[in-house]
Amino acid sequence: MGMDSPQSQKVRGGSLPHQWTRVEDPGAESVVAAYETVIAGGGPAGLTAAYELAKHGRAAVVLEADRRMVGGISRTDEYKGYRFDIGGHRFFSKSGEVNALWREILGGEFVTRSRLSRIYYRRKFYYYPLRPVDALWKLGPWRAARILISYLKARMRPITPERSFEDWVVNRFGRELFSIFFKSYTEKVWGTPTSEISADWAAQRIKGLSLTKAVLGALFGGRKSRRGEVIKTLIEEFQYPRLGPGQMWETARDRIRELGGAVHMDRRVDRIEHDGSRVNAFLVTDSAGRRSRYTGQHFLSTMPVRDLIRAMDPPAPPEVRRAAESLRYRDFLSVVLIVDRAETFPDTWIYIHEPDVLVGRIQNFKNWSPDMVPDQSRSSLGMEYFCFEGDDLWTRSDADLVELGRREIDLIGLARAEDVVDGCVVRMPKAYPVYDDAYQEHLAVIRRWLSGLGNLELAGRNGMHKYNNQDHSMMTALLAARNILGLGRYDTWKVNTDAEYHEDGEGPGSDRTGRLVPRRVAAADLA
C-alpha cells in the first residue's frame, strides 16, 4: 500500500469519511483510490491544505505531477550537493498565522538573513531599495535633475485612468525614473511592453512604495506605512530555511504522511469528471502512462486555471474554454553556475536592468544560507532567465545555456568566465500568471462557471491565476481547507497579497481580493 497510505478497507457501499479505499480490478487499466479530499498539486497551497486537514484528522491525498520533488516553484533542487531555489524565497509575512505555521512545520531550522540586493544598470550597481545619495552620485547631477523634474510633473499631472503598469509607476516615480529602474527589467521579466501589463500587477507588487517614501525611508530610517506596517518591498531582514524553501515543503509532506494523509508523486491530473454541480473524480497519468482514478467528497485544485478547464469532462461551455485559453503564463529557467571562488559578491540577489544581457536576476545561494553549498571554497550562482515555453531561450541545450550564463556573469563583472567550473539548468513552466488588460474579465467568466461545482475549491498562485507570494498561497489554502472542514464559509478570493483576509470592505474598484485595482477602460473612453 505504500508508506503514506492508511489501512485499506474493501468498498462495501457508501463512503468512508476519513479513510480511503483502493480498488484494483485485474481486468482494468486504472486503479481507483477513494479519499475524502483530493488535492491537485504539491506546492505550498496544496501541501498547506492537506496539512490543515490532516491536523483535524481528515485524511487527504495530494497528487503531484513531479516524480521527485514537492514545493512547486518554492522547491529546492540539487546538483552534485549544491542546493538552489527556483527563484529566491524570503520567509516574511504580515500574517501572524502564516508565520506561526512556518515555525510549526520547520521549527528551529530557520536562519536569519540580512537583505542586500542591488540593481545593475549601465555598468553600475545601485542599492535597492534606492539610497538617494548612492543613486544620485552614480546617475550624475544632470540625470538627477531630470528625475526630480519628471517626478514633479507626474505628481502635478498624473495619468488618468491608470490602465497599465507604466501608468501606475510613472504616476508615483516620474517617467525618468520609470525608464531607468522599471521599464527594462519589467519587460525582460514579462516579455511584454509595460504599456500592455495591467496596473493591477504594479499595485500588487509595489504596494505601499513611492519615490517620496523611498527617499524619506533612506534619509530617516522609515520603513513603515501610514498604518505603522512594514512595507514588504523594503524589508531588510527575513527568515530562510537552512536548506532552502524546499526543506519547508519536504518537511510538510512528511508531517502530512505521519498524520495519516498521503502525498502521491508522479501523478499528473489530466481529466476531471463532473456532473455539472459536483466534481466526482480526478483522473491522473504517471510517467509510465498508467492511469488512476481518485474519487472523493471534496476536491481542491492548485493546478493552472487554464489546465483545470482543459481537463473538465464533460467539457466546460465554449465561452469558458475561450476565456481559459486567453490566460497566459510566463516561464522561467535557471542556469546554476558553480564558481571556484569562496566569495563572489555580497548580495543575496541582484536585479539586472542592463538591456545588453539576457539574464534578468542573479541569485547568490551561499548568501541565502551557507549550507546550500557543500564546498565552502566555492560558490553557486543562479542566472535567472524569463522566457516563454518553446521560445529560443527555452529550447536551447543545457550546454548552450550554461555557456550563456558563463559569458554574461563575466560581462557583468561578478565572476570570471574561467572560474566557472560546472553548471546545470532547471526549467520551470508556468512560473508566473500574466496580468494583461483582459485577464480579470476572462477570470470572471471562469469563476462564474466553476462556482456551480459546489465541492471544488481553488487555491494558490496558478490555482487562482494570481501572481502572489507563498504566504498568500498558504492563506488561500488554509481557508479552503476550513471550508472543507465546515469551520466557516470563507471567500478565498478576498485574501489579499499580504496574506490578510478581508471579511468585507468590498467597494468601487474591488476585484474581491481585498485590493483596489483599476478597471479596464473601453476604447471609446480613451478616444
C-alpha positions in Angstrom: 0.0 0.0 0.0 3.0 2.4 0.4 4.4 4.3 3.3 1.8 7.1 3.1 -1.4 5.0 2.9 -3.7 4.4 5.8 -5.0 0.9 6.4 -7.1 -0.1 3.3 -10.6 -1.3 3.5 -12.8 -3.0 0.9 -15.6 -1.0 -0.6 -19.0 -2.2 0.7 -21.1 0.7 -0.4 -21.4 4.2 1.0 -18.3 6.3 1.7 -15.7 6.4 4.4 -15.4 9.9 5.8 -11.8 9.9 6.9 -10.1 6.8 5.4 -9.5 5.8 1.8 -10.0 2.7 -0.2 -8.0 1.3 -3.1 -9.8 -1.0 -5.6 -7.8 -2.8 -8.2 -9.6 -4.7 -10.9 -7.2 -7.1 -12.7 -9.1 -6.6 -15.9 -8.9 -2.8 -15.8 -6.1 -0.4 -16.7 -6.8 2.0 -13.9 -6.6 2.0 -10.1 -9.3 3.6 -8.1 -8.4 5.4 -4.8 -11.1 7.0 -2.7 -10.3 9.8 -0.2 -12.5 12.3 1.5 -10.5 15.2 -0.1 -8.4 15.0 -3.3 -5.9 17.8 -3.9 -4.2 18.6 -7.2 -0.7 20.0 -6.8 2.0 19.6 -4.2 3.2 23.2 -4.0 2.8 25.5 -0.9 -1.0 25.7 -1.3 -1.7 22.0 -1.9 0.5 20.9 1.0 -0.8 23.6 3.4 -4.4 22.5 2.7 -3.5 18.8 3.2 -1.6 19.6 6.5 -4.5 21.6 7.8 -6.9 18.8 7.0 -4.6 16.2 8.5 -4.3 18.1 11.8 -8.1 17.8 12.1 -8.0 14.1 11.5 -9.3 14.4 7.9 -7.0 12.4 5.6 -6.5 13.9 2.1 -4.3 12.9 -0.8 -2.1 15.3 -2.6 -1.4 14.5 -6.3 1.9 15.9 -7.5 3.0 15.7 -11.1 6.7 15.8 -10.4 8.3 12.4 -9.9 10.8 13.6 -7.2 10.1 16.9 -5.6 7.3 18.8 -3.8 7.1 22.5 -3.4 6.3 23.7 -7.0 8.2 26.9 -7.7 9.1 27.0 -3.9 11.1 23.8 -4.2 14.8 23.4 -3.7 16.6 21.5 -6.3 20.1 19.9 -6.0 23.1 19.3 -8.3 26.2 17.5 -7.0 25.3 18.5 -3.5 24.7 22.2 -4.4 21.2 23.2 -3.4 19.4 26.0 -5.2 16.0 27.7 -5.4 13.7 28.2 -8.4 13.8 31.9 -7.7 14.6 33.3 -4.2 12.0 32.9 -1.5 12.1 35.2 1.6 10.1 33.9 4.5 8.4 37.1 5.7 4.7 37.7 6.1 2.4 40.2 7.8 0.2 37.3 8.7 0.9 36.0 12.2 -0.9 32.8 11.4 1.3 32.1 8.4 4.5 32.9 10.4 3.3 30.5 13.2 2.6 27.8 10.6 6.1 28.0 9.1 7.5 27.7 12.7 5.2 24.8 13.5 6.4 22.9 10.5 10.1 23.6 10.4 10.9 24.5 14.0 14.4 25.8 14.5 15.7 25.2 11.0 15.5 28.8 10.0 18.4 31.2 9.6 18.0 35.0 9.8 19.3 36.8 6.8 20.1 40.5 6.2 18.8 41.6 2.9 21.2 43.1 0.5 20.0 43.4 -3.1 21.1 45.8 -5.8 20.2 46.9 -9.3 22.7 46.5 -12.2 22.2 49.2 -14.8 24.7 50.7 -17.4 27.7 49.0 -15.8 26.9 50.3 -12.3 25.4 48.8 -9.2 22.6 50.7 -7.3 21.3 49.7 -3.9 17.7 48.5 -3.8 15.7 49.9 -2.1 17.2 53.0 -3.6 19.6 55.1 -1.5 19.3 58.6 -2.8 22.9 59.7 -2.2 24.2 56.5 -3.8 21.8 56.7 -6.8 22.3 60.5 -7.4 26.1 60.1 -7.3 26.1 57.3 -9.8 23.5 58.8 -12.1 25.1 62.2 -12.1 23.7 65.7 -11.5 22.1 66.2 -14.9 20.1 62.9 -14.8 19.2 63.5 -11.1 17.7 66.9 -12.0 15.7 65.3 -14.8 14.4 62.7 -12.4 13.2 65.4 -9.9 11.6 67.4 -12.7 9.9 64.3 -14.1 8.6 63.3 -10.7 7.1 66.8 -10.0 5.4 66.7 -13.4 3.9 63.3 -12.7 2.5 64.5 -9.3 1.0 67.6 -10.8 -0.5 66.0 -13.9 -1.0 62.3 -13.2 -2.1 59.9 -15.9 -5.8 59.1 -15.5 -7.2 56.5 -15.6 -4.3 54.2 -14.6 -4.7 51.3 -17.0 -1.2 49.9 -17.3 1.9 49.1 -15.2 3.6 52.0 -16.9 0.8 54.5 -15.9 0.9 53.3 -12.3 4.7 53.6 -11.9 5.0 56.9 -13.8 2.4 58.5 -11.5 4.4 57.5 -8.4 8.0 57.9 -9.6 8.0 60.0 -12.7 8.8 58.9 -16.2 12.6 59.4 -16.0 13.0 57.0 -13.0 10.5 54.6 -14.5 12.6 54.4 -17.7 15.8 53.7 -15.6 14.7 51.4 -12.9 11.4 49.8 -14.0 10.9 49.6 -17.8 13.7 47.4 -19.0 13.6 44.9 -16.1 9.9 44.5 -16.2 9.8 43.9 -19.9 12.7 41.5 -19.6 10.7 39.5 -16.9 7.4 39.5 -18.7 8.3 39.7 -22.4 5.5 42.3 -22.8 5.6 46.1 -23.1 4.9 47.8 -19.8 2.1 49.7 -21.6 0.3 46.4 -22.0 0.7 45.0 -18.5 -2.2 45.7 -16.1 -1.8 48.3 -13.4 -3.2 45.6 -11.1 0.2 43.9 -11.1 2.1 47.1 -10.1 -0.4 47.8 -7.4 0.1 44.3 -6.0 3.9 44.0 -6.3 5.0 47.6 -5.4 2.2 48.2 -2.9 2.9 51.0 -0.4 6.1 52.3 -2.1 6.6 55.7 -3.7 9.6 57.9 -4.5 8.8 60.1 -1.5 8.6 57.1 0.8 11.8 55.6 -0.6 13.7 58.9 -0.2 12.4 59.6 3.3 13.0 56.0 4.3 16.6 56.2 3.2 17.2 59.5 4.9 15.3 59.0 8.2 15.1 55.2 8.5 11.4 55.0 7.9 10.2 51.6 6.6 6.5 51.7 7.6 3.3 52.7 6.0 0.9 55.2 7.5 -0.7 52.4 9.5 2.6 51.5 11.0 3.0 48.4 8.9 6.3 47.3 7.4 6.5 47.9 3.7 7.1 44.5 2.3 9.2 45.8 -0.6 11.6 47.4 1.8 12.2 44.8 4.5 15.9 44.5 5.5 15.8 41.2 7.3 14.0 37.9 6.7 13.9 34.2 7.7 15.1 31.4 5.4 15.2 27.6 5.8 18.7 26.4 6.4 18.5 24.1 3.3 16.3 26.3 1.2 12.5 26.6 0.8 12.1 23.1 -0.4 13.1 22.0 3.2 9.8 23.5 4.4 7.7 21.6 1.9 9.6 18.3 2.1 9.0 18.5 5.9 5.3 19.4 5.4 5.0 16.3 3.1 6.5 14.1 5.8 4.2 15.6 8.5 1.1 15.0 6.3 2.1 11.4 6.0 2.7 11.0 9.7 -0.7 12.4 10.4 -2.5 9.9 8.1 -2.6 11.8 4.9 -0.9 10.9 1.6 1.3 12.6 -1.0 1.5 10.7 -4.2 4.2 11.7 -6.6 4.3 11.3 -10.4 0.5 11.9 -10.6 -0.5 14.4 -13.2 -4.2 15.3 -13.2 -5.3 15.4 -16.8 -9.1 14.7 -16.5 -11.7 15.9 -14.1 -15.0 14.1 -14.1 -18.0 16.2 -13.0 -21.8 16.2 -13.4 -22.3 20.0 -13.7 -22.9 20.5 -10.0 -20.1 18.4 -8.3 -16.7 17.0 -9.2 -16.7 13.2 -8.9 -13.1 12.2 -9.6 -9.6 13.4 -10.6 -8.0 11.1 -13.3 -4.2 11.0 -13.3 -1.5 9.7 -15.5 2.0 8.8 -14.4 5.2 9.0 -16.4 4.8 5.4 -17.5 1.4 6.1 -19.0 -0.5 4.3 -16.2 -3.9 5.8 -15.3 -5.5 6.1 -11.9 -8.9 7.5 -10.8 -9.2 9.3 -7.4 -12.7 9.8 -6.1 -13.7 11.9 -3.2 -16.3 14.1 -1.5 -14.2 17.3 -1.7 -11.7 18.4 -4.3 -9.1 21.2 -4.3 -7.2 22.4 -7.3 -3.9 24.3 -7.3 -3.2 23.5 -10.9 -3.1 26.3 -13.5 -6.6 27.5 -14.2 -6.1 27.0 -18.0 -5.2 23.4 -17.4 -8.1 22.9 -15.0 -10.6 24.0 -17.6 -8.9 21.9 -20.3 -9.3 18.8 -18.1 -13.0 19.1 -17.5 -15.1 16.1 -18.6 -17.6 16.9 -19.9 -16.0 20.0 -21.4 -16.8 23.4 -20.0 -19.0 25.7 -22.1 -17.3 27.3 -25.1 -17.1 30.8 -23.6 -15.4 29.3 -20.5 -12.9 27.4 -22.6 -12.2 30.5 -24.7 -11.6 32.5 -21.5 -9.2 29.9 -20.2 -7.3 29.7 -23.4 -6.8 33.5 -23.2 -5.0 33.2 -19.8 -1.2 33.5 -20.4 1.8 32.4 -18.4 5.5 33.4 -18.2 8.0 30.6 -17.9 11.4 30.6 -16.3 14.7 28.8 -16.4 17.6 29.0 -14.0 21.2 28.4 -15.1 23.2 27.4 -12.0 26.9 28.1 -12.2 29.5 26.6 -9.8 32.2 29.1 -9.3 35.6 28.2 -8.0 35.7 31.1 -5.6 34.8 31.2 -1.9 33.2 34.6 -2.3 31.8 36.4 -5.3 29.5 39.3 -4.3 27.8 40.2 -1.0 24.2 40.3 -2.3 21.5 37.7 -1.8 20.3 38.6 -5.3 20.8 41.3 -8.0 18.2 42.7 -10.4 19.7 43.0 -13.9 18.3 46.1 -15.7 21.0 46.1 -18.3 19.5 45.6 -21.7 22.8 44.2 -23.2 22.4 40.9 -21.4 19.5 38.4 -21.3 19.7 37.5 -17.7 17.1 39.1 -15.5 18.2 38.3 -12.0 21.1 36.6 -10.3 20.9 34.7 -7.0 23.9 34.0 -4.7 22.7 30.9 -3.0 25.6 30.8 -0.5 24.5 34.2 0.9 20.9 32.8 1.4 22.4 30.0 3.6 26.0 28.7 3.7 24.5 25.2 3.9 23.3 25.5 0.3 26.9 24.9 -0.8 28.7 21.7 0.1 32.2 23.1 -0.5 32.8 26.4 1.2 35.8 27.1 -1.0 33.3 27.5 -3.9 30.1 29.5 -4.6 26.9 28.8 -6.6 25.1 31.4 -8.6 21.6 31.2 -10.2 21.3 33.1 -13.5 17.6 33.5 -14.0 16.1 33.9 -17.4 12.5 34.7 -18.1 11.0 33.2 -21.3 8.1 31.6 -22.9 7.9 27.8 -23.2 9.1 26.9 -26.7 10.9 30.1 -27.5 14.6 30.4 -28.4 15.9 30.5 -24.8 13.6 27.7 -23.6 14.7 25.3 -26.4 18.5 25.9 -26.2 20.5 23.0 -25.0 21.7 22.9 -21.4 25.3 23.2 -22.6 24.5 26.3 -24.6 22.6 27.9 -21.6 25.5 27.2 -19.2 27.9 28.8 -21.7 25.5 31.8 -22.0 25.5 32.2 -18.2 29.3 31.9 -18.1 29.6 34.7 -20.7 27.1 37.0 -19.1 28.4 36.7 -15.5 31.8 37.6 -16.9 30.4 40.6 -18.8 28.6 41.9 -15.8 31.8 41.5 -13.8 30.6 39.4 -10.9 32.8 36.4 -11.7 35.4 35.5 -14.4 34.3 33.0 -17.0 37.3 30.8 -16.3 36.3 30.5 -12.7 33.0 28.8 -13.7 33.8 25.1 -13.3 30.4 23.4 -13.7 26.7 24.2 -14.1 23.2 22.9 -14.7 19.8 24.1 -16.0 16.4 23.8 -14.5 13.2 24.8 -16.4 10.0 25.9 -14.7 6.9 26.2 -16.9 4.0 28.4 -15.9 6.1 30.1 -13.2 4.1 33.4 -13.3 0.5 34.0 -14.4 0.4 37.1 -16.7 -1.7 40.1 -15.8 -2.7 41.6 -19.1 -5.5 44.1 -19.9 -8.2 41.4 -20.1 -7.2 38.7 -17.6 -9.8 39.8 -14.9 -12.6 39.6 -17.5 -11.5 36.1 -18.5 -11.1 35.0 -14.9 -14.6 36.3 -14.0 -16.1 34.1 -16.8 -14.3 31.1 -15.5 -15.1 31.7 -11.8 -18.8 32.1 -12.5 -18.9 28.7 -14.2 -16.7 27.0 -11.5 -18.9 28.3 -8.8 -21.5 25.8 -9.9 -19.2 22.9 -8.8 -20.1 23.0 -5.2 -17.4 20.7 -3.9 -14.4 22.2 -5.7 -12.1 24.8 -4.1 -9.3 26.7 -5.7 -6.1 27.9 -4.0 -2.6 29.1 -4.8 -0.8 31.2 -7.4 -1.7 29.3 -10.5 -4.8 27.8 -9.0 -6.3 31.3 -8.8 -4.2 32.9 -11.5 -2.8 35.4 -9.0 0.9 36.5 -9.0 1.5 36.3 -5.3 3.9 35.1 -2.7 3.8 31.8 -0.9 2.3 33.2 2.3 -0.7 34.4 0.2 -1.0 31.0 -1.4 -0.9 29.4 2.0 -3.6 31.6 3.4 -5.9 30.8 0.5 -5.2 27.1 1.1 -5.9 27.4 4.9 -9.3 29.0 4.2 -10.2 26.5 1.5 -9.4 23.6 4.0 -11.6 25.3 6.6 -14.4 25.4 4.1 -14.0 21.7 3.6 -13.9 21.1 7.4 -17.1 23.1 7.8 -15.5 25.6 10.1 -17.0 28.5 8.1 -17.7 29.7 4.6 -14.7 31.8 3.5 -14.3 33.6 0.2 -10.7 32.8 -0.6 -10.7 35.4 -3.3 -10.8 38.1 -0.6 -7.4 37.1 0.6 -5.1 40.0 -0.3 -1.5 40.0 -1.3 -0.2 40.4 2.2 -1.9 37.1 3.2 -4.5 39.0 5.1 -8.2 38.1 5.0 -10.9 40.7 4.5 -14.3 39.7 5.7 -15.9 42.7 3.9 -14.8 46.1 2.6 -15.9 45.4 -0.9 -16.2 48.7 -2.7 -15.7 50.5 -6.0 -12.9 49.0 -8.0 -12.6 45.9 -5.8 -11.9 42.6 -7.6 -13.0 40.7 -4.5 -9.3 40.1 -3.4 -9.1 42.8 -0.8 -7.2 45.1 -3.2 -8.4 48.1 -5.1 -7.5 47.7 -8.8 -8.2 49.7 -11.9 -11.0 48.6 -14.2 -10.2 48.1 -17.9 -11.1 51.2 -19.8 -13.1 50.8 -23.0 -11.5 52.1 -26.2 -14.3 54.6 -26.7 -13.4 56.2 -23.3 -9.9 56.7 -24.5 -10.8 58.5 -27.7 
